[in-house]
Amino acid sequence: MRSRHHFHIDHLGHSVSATVQTGHTPVVEVLVDGKSTGYATGKDDRPVTVAIELPTDPPTPASVRATPGPGVPRCLLLMTEDEEPHVMAPRLY
């Protein structure tokens, strides 16, 4: 059965939102400041990573790692390899 889960974080003055649709083929869509910037599909409960850029000057590369399961999905914002991941808070819609 498929269900949708929403996550959000504000980072460096920008809004990053992710929608994770669970199921046999998970789908992850990422929006930065309300604009779609990344999309990926996965397989089963394996983590899905979506590369994005924050619109800073110069643009800041980042990625969102979504783990669709098992259990409740979760999302992390990853800025650099050296920096700790930022937990994206779940949102109800």
C-alpha positions as CSV (number, residue, x, y, z in Angstrom):
1,M,0.0,0.0,0.0
2,R,1.3,3.4,-0.9
3,S,1.3,6.4,1.4
4,R,2.8,9.9,1.2
5,H,5.0,11.5,3.9
6,H,6.2,15.1,4.0
7,F,9.3,16.6,5.5
8,H,10.7,20.1,5.9
9,I,13.7,22.1,7.1
10,D,14.9,25.7,6.8
11,H,18.6,25.9,6.1
12,L,20.8,28.8,5.1
13,G,17.7,30.9,4.6
14,H,16.1,28.5,2.2
15,S,13.1,26.2,2.5
16,V,13.8,22.5,1.7
17,S,10.8,20.1,1.5
18,A,10.6,16.5,0.6
19,T,7.7,14.2,-0.2
20,V,8.3,10.5,0.2
21,Q,5.8,8.1,-1.4
22,T,6.3,4.6,0.1
23,G,5.5,1.3,-1.5
24,H,7.3,-1.3,-3.6
25,T,8.9,1.5,-5.7
26,P,9.4,4.5,-3.4
27,V,9.3,8.0,-5.0
28,V,11.1,11.0,-3.5
29,E,10.5,14.6,-4.7
30,V,12.4,17.6,-3.3
31,L,11.4,21.2,-3.5
32,V,13.8,24.2,-2.7
33,D,12.0,27.4,-2.0
34,G,8.8,25.9,-3.5
35,K,10.4,24.8,-6.8
36,S,10.9,21.2,-7.7
37,T,14.6,20.6,-7.8
38,G,15.0,16.8,-7.6
39,Y,13.2,13.5,-8.1
40,A,14.3,9.9,-7.6
41,T,12.8,6.5,-7.3
42,G,14.1,3.6,-5.3
43,K,13.5,-0.1,-4.6
44,D,11.8,-1.5,-1.5
45,D,13.0,0.1,1.8
46,R,16.5,1.1,0.5
47,P,17.6,4.7,1.1
48,V,17.1,7.1,-1.8
49,T,19.5,10.1,-2.3
50,V,18.4,13.1,-4.3
51,A,21.1,15.7,-5.3
52,I,20.0,19.3,-5.0
53,E,21.5,22.8,-5.0
54,L,20.6,25.7,-2.6
55,P,20.3,28.9,-4.6
56,T,23.1,30.8,-2.8
57,D,25.8,32.8,-4.4
58,P,27.6,30.6,-5.5
59,P,25.1,27.7,-5.5
60,T,25.6,25.3,-2.5
61,P,25.4,21.6,-3.4
62,A,23.5,19.3,-1.0
63,S,21.5,16.2,-1.0
64,V,18.4,14.8,0.7
65,R,18.5,11.1,1.8
66,A,15.1,9.6,2.3
67,T,14.7,6.2,4.0
68,P,11.2,4.9,3.1
69,G,11.2,2.1,5.7
70,P,11.0,-0.2,7.4
71,G,8.5,1.6,9.7
72,V,8.1,5.3,9.6
73,P,10.0,7.1,6.7
74,R,12.6,9.7,7.6
75,C,14.7,12.3,5.7
76,L,18.1,13.9,6.2
77,L,19.6,17.0,4.6
78,L,23.3,16.4,3.8
79,M,25.4,19.4,3.1
80,T,29.0,18.1,3.0
81,E,30.7,14.9,3.9
82,D,32.3,16.5,7.0
83,E,29.1,18.1,8.3
84,E,26.6,16.3,10.4
85,P,23.3,15.5,8.6
86,H,20.3,17.7,9.4
87,V,17.1,15.9,10.4
88,M,14.1,17.0,8.3
89,A,11.0,17.3,10.5
90,P,7.9,15.5,9.4
91,R,4.9,17.7,8.4
92,L,1.2,16.8,8.4
93,Y,-0.8,17.8,5.3
